[in-house]
Amino acid sequence: MGNALRYILARNPETDFVGYSIPHPGENYLNLRLQTHTMPVERMLKQSLNTLTDVSDAILEEFESELAQFKKEQNRMK
């Protein structure tokens, strides 16, 4: 998730710097570093999280559609 969020933030022209690190694989958090030109960091982060949610929803919808089509084809072959 960290890399996907970093990618979306990096594509924003207002971003000066974005990076993340995971302190320890056994812990469920990451450190995010974000620097922007003029937009408040909190607003940019919220927008990017919403974008990530939209992208994830679109991928899931496409996957489920393709899976249903695959299952139909498998049933026709039987």
Distance bins in CASP14 RR format, pairs under 12 A and 6 or more apart:
PFRMAT RR
TARGET T0000
AUTHOR 0000-0000-0000
RMODE 2
METHOD distances of the structure
MODEL  1
1 7 0 0 0 0 0 1 0 0 0 0 0
1 8 0 0 0 0 0 1 0 0 0 0 0
1 20 0 0 0 0 1 0 0 0 0 0 0
1 22 0 0 0 0 0 1 0 0 0 0 0
1 28 0 0 0 0 0 1 0 0 0 0 0
1 29 0 0 0 0 0 1 0 0 0 0 0
1 30 1 0 0 1 0 0 0 0 0 0 0
1 32 0 0 0 0 0 1 0 0 0 0 0
1 48 0 0 0 0 0 1 0 0 0 0 0
1 49 0 0 0 0 1 0 0 0 0 0 0
1 52 1 0 0 1 0 0 0 0 0 0 0
1 53 0 0 0 0 0 1 0 0 0 0 0
1 55 0 0 0 0 0 1 0 0 0 0 0
1 56 0 0 0 0 1 0 0 0 0 0 0
2 8 0 0 0 0 1 0 0 0 0 0 0
2 9 0 0 0 0 1 0 0 0 0 0 0
2 10 0 0 0 0 0 1 0 0 0 0 0
2 18 0 0 0 0 0 1 0 0 0 0 0
2 19 0 0 0 0 1 0 0 0 0 0 0
2 20 1 0 1 0 0 0 0 0 0 0 0
2 21 0 0 0 0 1 0 0 0 0 0 0
2 22 0 0 0 0 1 0 0 0 0 0 0
2 29 0 0 0 0 0 1 0 0 0 0 0
2 30 1 0 1 0 0 0 0 0 0 0 0
2 31 0 0 0 0 0 1 0 0 0 0 0
2 32 1 0 0 1 0 0 0 0 0 0 0
2 33 0 0 0 0 0 1 0 0 0 0 0
2 34 0 0 0 0 0 1 0 0 0 0 0
2 48 0 0 0 0 0 1 0 0 0 0 0
2 49 0 0 0 0 0 1 0 0 0 0 0
2 52 0 0 0 0 1 0 0 0 0 0 0
3 9 0 0 0 0 0 1 0 0 0 0 0
3 10 0 0 0 0 0 1 0 0 0 0 0
3 18 0 0 0 0 0 1 0 0 0 0 0
3 19 0 0 0 0 1 0 0 0 0 0 0
3 20 1 0 0 1 0 0 0 0 0 0 0
3 21 0 0 0 0 0 1 0 0 0 0 0
3 22 0 0 0 0 0 1 0 0 0 0 0
3 30 0 0 0 0 1 0 0 0 0 0 0
3 32 0 0 0 0 0 1 0 0 0 0 0
3 52 0 0 0 0 0 1 0 0 0 0 0
4 10 0 0 0 0 0 1 0 0 0 0 0
4 11 0 0 0 0 0 1 0 0 0 0 0
4 20 0 0 0 0 0 1 0 0 0 0 0
4 30 0 0 0 0 0 1 0 0 0 0 0
4 48 0 0 0 0 1 0 0 0 0 0 0
4 49 0 0 0 0 0 1 0 0 0 0 0
4 51 0 0 0 0 1 0 0 0 0 0 0
4 52 1 0 1 0 0 0 0 0 0 0 0
4 53 0 0 0 0 0 1 0 0 0 0 0
4 55 1 0 0 1 0 0 0 0 0 0 0
4 56 0 0 0 0 1 0 0 0 0 0 0
4 59 0 0 0 0 0 1 0 0 0 0 0
5 11 0 0 0 0 0 1 0 0 0 0 0
5 12 0 0 0 0 0 1 0 0 0 0 0
5 15 0 0 0 0 0 1 0 0 0 0 0
5 18 0 0 0 0 1 0 0 0 0 0 0
5 19 0 0 0 0 1 0 0 0 0 0 0
5 20 1 0 0 1 0 0 0 0 0 0 0
5 30 0 0 0 0 1 0 0 0 0 0 0
5 32 1 0 0 1 0 0 0 0 0 0 0
5 33 0 0 0 0 0 1 0 0 0 0 0
5 34 0 0 0 0 1 0 0 0 0 0 0
5 44 0 0 0 0 0 1 0 0 0 0 0
5 45 0 0 0 0 1 0 0 0 0 0 0
5 46 0 0 0 0 0 1 0 0 0 0 0
5 47 0 0 0 0 0 1 0 0 0 0 0
5 48 1 0 0 1 0 0 0 0 0 0 0
5 49 1 0 0 1 0 0 0 0 0 0 0
5 50 0 0 0 0 0 1 0 0 0 0 0
5 51 0 0 0 0 1 0 0 0 0 0 0
5 52 1 0 1 0 0 0 0 0 0 0 0
5 53 0 0 0 0 0 1 0 0 0 0 0
5 55 0 0 0 0 0 1 0 0 0 0 0
5 56 0 0 0 0 0 1 0 0 0 0 0
6 12 0 0 0 0 0 1 0 0 0 0 0
6 15 0 0 0 0 1 0 0 0 0 0 0
6 17 0 0 0 0 0 1 0 0 0 0 0
6 18 1 0 1 0 0 0 0 0 0 0 0
6 19 1 0 1 0 0 0 0 0 0 0 0
6 20 1 0 1 0 0 0 0 0 0 0 0
6 21 0 0 0 0 0 1 0 0 0 0 0
6 22 0 0 0 0 0 1 0 0 0 0 0
6 30 0 0 0 0 1 0 0 0 0 0 0
6 31 0 0 0 0 0 1 0 0 0 0 0
6 32 1 0 0 1 0 0 0 0 0 0 0
6 33 0 0 0 0 1 0 0 0 0 0 0
6 34 0 0 0 0 1 0 0 0 0 0 0
6 45 0 0 0 0 0 1 0 0 0 0 0
6 48 0 0 0 0 1 0 0 0 0 0 0
6 52 0 0 0 0 0 1 0 0 0 0 0
7 15 0 0 0 0 0 1 0 0 0 0 0
7 18 0 0 0 0 1 0 0 0 0 0 0
7 19 0 0 0 0 0 1 0 0 0 0 0
7 20 0 0 0 0 0 1 0 0 0 0 0
7 48 0 0 0 0 1 0 0 0 0 0 0
7 51 0 0 0 0 0 1 0 0 0 0 0
7 52 0 0 0 0 1 0 0 0 0 0 0
7 55 0 0 0 0 1 0 0 0 0 0 0
8 15 0 0 0 0 1 0 0 0 0 0 0
8 18 0 0 0 0 1 0 0 0 0 0 0
8 20 0 0 0 0 0 1 0 0 0 0 0
8 32 0 0 0 0 0 1 0 0 0 0 0
8 34 0 0 0 0 0 1 0 0 0 0 0
8 44 0 0 0 0 1 0 0 0 0 0 0
8 45 0 0 0 0 0 1 0 0 0 0 0
8 46 0 0 0 0 0 1 0 0 0 0 0
8 47 0 0 0 0 1 0 0 0 0 0 0
8 48 1 0 1 0 0 0 0 0 0 0 0
8 49 0 0 0 0 1 0 0 0 0 0 0
8 50 0 0 0 0 1 0 0 0 0 0 0
8 51 1 0 1 0 0 0 0 0 0 0 0
8 52 1 0 1 0 0 0 0 0 0 0 0
8 53 0 0 0 0 0 1 0 0 0 0 0
8 54 0 0 0 0 0 1 0 0 0 0 0
8 55 1 0 0 1 0 0 0 0 0 0 0
8 56 0 0 0 0 0 1 0 0 0 0 0
9 15 1 0 1 0 0 0 0 0 0 0 0
9 16 0 0 0 0 0 1 0 0 0 0 0
9 17 0 0 0 0 1 0 0 0 0 0 0
9 18 1 0 1 0 0 0 0 0 0 0 0
9 19 0 0 0 0 1 0 0 0 0 0 0
9 20 0 0 0 0 1 0 0 0 0 0 0
9 32 0 0 0 0 1 0 0 0 0 0 0
9 33 0 0 0 0 0 1 0 0 0 0 0
9 34 1 0 0 1 0 0 0 0 0 0 0
9 35 0 0 0 0 0 1 0 0 0 0 0
9 36 0 0 0 0 1 0 0 0 0 0 0
9 39 0 0 0 0 0 1 0 0 0 0 0
9 41 0 0 0 0 1 0 0 0 0 0 0
9 43 0 0 0 0 0 1 0 0 0 0 0
9 44 1 0 0 1 0 0 0 0 0 0 0
9 45 1 0 0 1 0 0 0 0 0 0 0
9 46 0 0 0 0 0 1 0 0 0 0 0
9 47 0 0 0 0 1 0 0 0 0 0 0
9 48 1 0 1 0 0 0 0 0 0 0 0
9 49 0 0 0 0 1 0 0 0 0 0 0
9 51 0 0 0 0 1 0 0 0 0 0 0
9 52 0 0 0 0 1 0 0 0 0 0 0
10 16 0 0 0 0 0 1 0 0 0 0 0
10 17 0 0 0 0 1 0 0 0 0 0 0
10 18 1 0 1 0 0 0 0 0 0 0 0
10 19 0 0 0 0 1 0 0 0 0 0 0
10 20 0 0 0 0 0 1 0 0 0 0 0
10 32 0 0 0 0 0 1 0 0 0 0 0
10 33 0 0 0 0 0 1 0 0 0 0 0
10 34 0 0 0 0 1 0 0 0 0 0 0
10 35 0 0 0 0 0 1 0 0 0 0 0
10 36 0 0 0 0 0 1 0 0 0 0 0
10 44 0 0 0 0 0 1 0 0 0 0 0
10 48 0 0 0 0 1 0 0 0 0 0 0
11 18 0 0 0 0 1 0 0 0 0 0 0
11 44 0 0 0 0 0 1 0 0 0 0 0
11 47 0 0 0 0 0 1 0 0 0 0 0
11 48 0 0 0 0 1 0 0 0 0 0 0
11 51 0 0 0 0 1 0 0 0 0 0 0
11 52 0 0 0 0 0 1 0 0 0 0 0
11 55 0 0 0 0 0 1 0 0 0 0 0
12 18 0 0 0 0 1 0 0 0 0 0 0
12 34 0 0 0 0 1 0 0 0 0 0 0
12 35 0 0 0 0 0 1 0 0 0 0 0
12 36 1 0 0 1 0 0 0 0 0 0 0
12 37 0 0 0 0 1 0 0 0 0 0 0
12 38 0 0 0 0 0 1 0 0 0 0 0
12 39 0 0 0 0 1 0 0 0 0 0 0
12 41 0 0 0 0 0 1 0 0 0 0 0
12 43 0 0 0 0 0 1 0 0 0 0 0
12 44 1 0 0 1 0 0 0 0 0 0 0
12 45 0 0 0 0 0 1 0 0 0 0 0
12 47 1 0 0 1 0 0 0 0 0 0 0
12 48 1 0 0 1 0 0 0 0 0 0 0
12 51 0 0 0 0 1 0 0 0 0 0 0
13 36 0 0 0 0 1 0 0 0 0 0 0
13 37 0 0 0 0 1 0 0 0 0 0 0
13 38 0 0 0 0 0 1 0 0 0 0 0
13 39 0 0 0 0 1 0 0 0 0 0 0
13 44 0 0 0 0 0 1 0 0 0 0 0
14 34 0 0 0 0 0 1 0 0 0 0 0
14 35 0 0 0 0 1 0 0 0 0 0 0
14 36 1 0 1 0 0 0 0 0 0 0 0
14 37 1 0 1 0 0 0 0 0 0 0 0
14 38 1 0 0 1 0 0 0 0 0 0 0
14 39 1 0 1 0 0 0 0 0 0 0 0
14 40 0 0 0 0 1 0 0 0 0 0 0
14 41 0 0 0 0 1 0 0 0 0 0 0
14 43 0 0 0 0 1 0 0 0 0 0 0
14 44 1 0 0 1 0 0 0 0 0 0 0
14 45 0 0 0 0 0 1 0 0 0 0 0
14 47 0 0 0 0 1 0 0 0 0 0 0
14 48 0 0 0 0 0 1 0 0 0 0 0
15 32 0 0 0 0 0 1 0 0 0 0 0
15 33 0 0 0 0 0 1 0 0 0 0 0
15 34 1 0 0 1 0 0 0 0 0 0 0
15 35 1 0 0 1 0 0 0 0 0 0 0
15 36 1 0 1 0 0 0 0 0 0 0 0
15 37 1 0 0 1 0 0 0 0 0 0 0
15 38 0 0 0 0 0 1 0 0 0 0 0
15 39 0 0 0 0 1 0 0 0 0 0 0
15 41 0 0 0 0 1 0 0 0 0 0 0
15 44 1 0 0 1 0 0 0 0 0 0 0
15 45 0 0 0 0 0 1 0 0 0 0 0
15 47 0 0 0 0 0 1 0 0 0 0 0
15 48 0 0 0 0 1 0 0 0 0 0 0
16 33 0 0 0 0 0 1 0 0 0 0 0
16 34 0 0 0 0 1 0 0 0 0 0 0
16 35 1 0 1 0 0 0 0 0 0 0 0
16 36 1 0 0 1 0 0 0 0 0 0 0
16 37 1 0 0 1 0 0 0 0 0 0 0
16 38 0 0 0 0 0 1 0 0 0 0 0
16 39 0 0 0 0 0 1 0 0 0 0 0
16 41 0 0 0 0 0 1 0 0 0 0 0
16 44 0 0 0 0 0 1 0 0 0 0 0
17 32 0 0 0 0 0 1 0 0 0 0 0
17 33 1 0 0 1 0 0 0 0 0 0 0
17 34 1 0 0 1 0 0 0 0 0 0 0
17 35 1 0 1 0 0 0 0 0 0 0 0
17 36 0 0 0 0 1 0 0 0 0 0 0
17 37 0 0 0 0 0 1 0 0 0 0 0
17 41 0 0 0 0 0 1 0 0 0 0 0
18 31 0 0 0 0 0 1 0 0 0 0 0
18 32 1 0 0 1 0 0 0 0 0 0 0
18 33 1 0 0 1 0 0 0 0 0 0 0
18 34 1 0 1 0 0 0 0 0 0 0 0
18 35 1 0 0 1 0 0 0 0 0 0 0
18 36 0 0 0 0 1 0 0 0 0 0 0
18 41 0 0 0 0 0 1 0 0 0 0 0
18 44 0 0 0 0 1 0 0 0 0 0 0
18 45 0 0 0 0 1 0 0 0 0 0 0
18 48 0 0 0 0 1 0 0 0 0 0 0
19 30 0 0 0 0 1 0 0 0 0 0 0
19 31 0 0 0 0 1 0 0 0 0 0 0
19 32 1 0 0 1 0 0 0 0 0 0 0
19 33 1 0 1 0 0 0 0 0 0 0 0
19 34 1 0 0 1 0 0 0 0 0 0 0
19 35 0 0 0 0 1 0 0 0 0 0 0
20 29 0 0 0 0 0 1 0 0 0 0 0
20 30 1 0 1 0 0 0 0 0 0 0 0
20 31 1 0 0 1 0 0 0 0 0 0 0
20 32 1 0 1 0 0 0 0 0 0 0 0
20 33 1 0 0 1 0 0 0 0 0 0 0
20 34 0 0 0 0 1 0 0 0 0 0 0
20 45 0 0 0 0 0 1 0 0 0 0 0
21 27 0 0 0 0 0 1 0 0 0 0 0
21 29 0 0 0 0 0 1 0 0 0 0 0
21 30 1 0 0 1 0 0 0 0 0 0 0
21 31 1 0 1 0 0 0 0 0 0 0 0
21 32 0 0 0 0 1 0 0 0 0 0 0
21 33 0 0 0 0 1 0 0 0 0 0 0
22 28 0 0 0 0 1 0 0 0 0 0 0
22 29 1 0 0 1 0 0 0 0 0 0 0
22 30 1 0 1 0 0 0 0 0 0 0 0
22 31 1 0 0 1 0 0 0 0 0 0 0
22 32 0 0 0 0 0 1 0 0 0 0 0
23 29 1 0 0 1 0 0 0 0 0 0 0
23 30 1 0 0 1 0 0 0 0 0 0 0
23 31 1 0 0 1 0 0 0 0 0 0 0
23 32 0 0 0 0 0 1 0 0 0 0 0
24 30 0 0 0 0 0 1 0 0 0 0 0
24 31 0 0 0 0 0 1 0 0 0 0 0
32 41 0 0 0 0 1 0 0 0 0 0 0
32 42 0 0 0 0 0 1 0 0 0 0 0
32 44 0 0 0 0 0 1 0 0 0 0 0
32 45 1 0 0 1 0 0 0 0 0 0 0
32 48 0 0 0 0 0 1 0 0 0 0 0
32 49 0 0 0 0 0 1 0 0 0 0 0
33 41 0 0 0 0 1 0 0 0 0 0 0
33 45 0 0 0 0 0 1 0 0 0 0 0
34 40 0 0 0 0 0 1 0 0 0 0 0
34 41 1 0 1 0 0 0 0 0 0 0 0
34 42 0 0 0 0 1 0 0 0 0 0 0
34 43 0 0 0 0 0 1 0 0 0 0 0
34 44 1 0 0 1 0 0 0 0 0 0 0
34 45 1 0 0 1 0 0 0 0 0 0 0
34 46 0 0 0 0 0 1 0 0 0 0 0
34 47 0 0 0 0 0 1 0 0 0 0 0
34 48 0 0 0 0 1 0 0 0 0 0 0
34 49 0 0 0 0 0 1 0 0 0 0 0
35 41 1 0 0 1 0 0 0 0 0 0 0
35 44 0 0 0 0 0 1 0 0 0 0 0
35 45 0 0 0 0 0 1 0 0 0 0 0
36 42 0 0 0 0 0 1 0 0 0 0 0
36 43 0 0 0 0 1 0 0 0 0 0 0
36 44 1 0 1 0 0 0 0 0 0 0 0
36 45 0 0 0 0 1 0 0 0 0 0 0
36 47 0 0 0 0 0 1 0 0 0 0 0
36 48 0 0 0 0 0 1 0 0 0 0 0
37 44 0 0 0 0 1 0 0 0 0 0 0
38 44 0 0 0 0 0 1 0 0 0 0 0
39 45 0 0 0 0 1 0 0 0 0 0 0
39 46 0 0 0 0 0 1 0 0 0 0 0
39 47 0 0 0 0 1 0 0 0 0 0 0
39 48 0 0 0 0 0 1 0 0 0 0 0
40 46 0 0 0 0 1 0 0 0 0 0 0
40 47 0 0 0 0 0 1 0 0 0 0 0
41 47 0 0 0 0 0 1 0 0 0 0 0
41 48 0 0 0 0 0 1 0 0 0 0 0
42 48 0 0 0 0 0 1 0 0 0 0 0
42 49 0 0 0 0 0 1 0 0 0 0 0
43 49 0 0 0 0 0 1 0 0 0 0 0
43 50 0 0 0 0 0 1 0 0 0 0 0
44 50 0 0 0 0 0 1 0 0 0 0 0
44 51 0 0 0 0 0 1 0 0 0 0 0
45 51 0 0 0 0 0 1 0 0 0 0 0
45 52 0 0 0 0 0 1 0 0 0 0 0
46 52 0 0 0 0 0 1 0 0 0 0 0
46 53 0 0 0 0 0 1 0 0 0 0 0
47 53 0 0 0 0 0 1 0 0 0 0 0
47 54 0 0 0 0 0 1 0 0 0 0 0
48 54 0 0 0 0 0 1 0 0 0 0 0
48 55 0 0 0 0 0 1 0 0 0 0 0
49 55 0 0 0 0 0 1 0 0 0 0 0
49 56 0 0 0 0 0 1 0 0 0 0 0
50 56 0 0 0 0 0 1 0 0 0 0 0
50 57 0 0 0 0 0 1 0 0 0 0 0
51 57 0 0 0 0 0 1 0 0 0 0 0
51 58 0 0 0 0 0 1 0 0 0 0 0
52 58 0 0 0 0 0 1 0 0 0 0 0
52 59 0 0 0 0 0 1 0 0 0 0 0
53 59 0 0 0 0 0 1 0 0 0 0 0
53 60 0 0 0 0 0 1 0 0 0 0 0
54 60 0 0 0 0 0 1 0 0 0 0 0
54 61 0 0 0 0 0 1 0 0 0 0 0
55 61 0 0 0 0 0 1 0 0 0 0 0
55 62 0 0 0 0 0 1 0 0 0 0 0
56 62 0 0 0 0 0 1 0 0 0 0 0
56 63 0 0 0 0 0 1 0 0 0 0 0
57 63 0 0 0 0 0 1 0 0 0 0 0
57 64 0 0 0 0 0 1 0 0 0 0 0
58 64 0 0 0 0 0 1 0 0 0 0 0
58 65 0 0 0 0 0 1 0 0 0 0 0
59 65 0 0 0 0 0 1 0 0 0 0 0
59 66 0 0 0 0 0 1 0 0 0 0 0
60 66 0 0 0 0 0 1 0 0 0 0 0
60 67 0 0 0 0 0 1 0 0 0 0 0
61 67 0 0 0 0 0 1 0 0 0 0 0
61 68 0 0 0 0 0 1 0 0 0 0 0
62 68 0 0 0 0 0 1 0 0 0 0 0
62 69 0 0 0 0 0 1 0 0 0 0 0
63 69 0 0 0 0 0 1 0 0 0 0 0
63 70 0 0 0 0 0 1 0 0 0 0 0
64 70 0 0 0 0 0 1 0 0 0 0 0
64 71 0 0 0 0 0 1 0 0 0 0 0
65 71 0 0 0 0 0 1 0 0 0 0 0
65 72 0 0 0 0 0 1 0 0 0 0 0
66 72 0 0 0 0 0 1 0 0 0 0 0
66 73 0 0 0 0 0 1 0 0 0 0 0
67 73 0 0 0 0 0 1 0 0 0 0 0
67 74 0 0 0 0 0 1 0 0 0 0 0
68 74 0 0 0 0 0 1 0 0 0 0 0
68 75 0 0 0 0 0 1 0 0 0 0 0
69 75 0 0 0 0 0 1 0 0 0 0 0
69 76 0 0 0 0 0 1 0 0 0 0 0
70 76 0 0 0 0 0 1 0 0 0 0 0
70 77 0 0 0 0 0 1 0 0 0 0 0
71 77 0 0 0 0 0 1 0 0 0 0 0
71 78 0 0 0 0 0 1 0 0 0 0 0
72 78 0 0 0 0 0 1 0 0 0 0 0
END
